[in-house]
Amino acid sequence: MTPSTKPVSRMTSAYVRDQGFRAVAVTIVGSVIELRAKGRRQTEVVDVASLYYRAVKERVISEKKAKKAARKKTG
């Protein structure tokens, strides 16, 4: 894969309510992701490593819930 050395901006298909119904713009700069509602200046910055950690944590929690539900159903 190509390393992200230059900022890359894209409009997403996601929409949020931020003083109206607006599309979300994403900019990838190095190891951070900047999110903002289209037409707004306020940005939210997320570190990619912490985002990855959170996604893994959510997956593990979901798997534990599914496993617990399966045990409850059979036992």
Protein Blocks (a to p, Z undefined) as FASTA:
>chain_A
ZZdfbccddddfbdcdeeiadddddddehjaccdddehiabdcdddfklmmmmmmmmmmm
mmmmmmmmmmmmmZZ
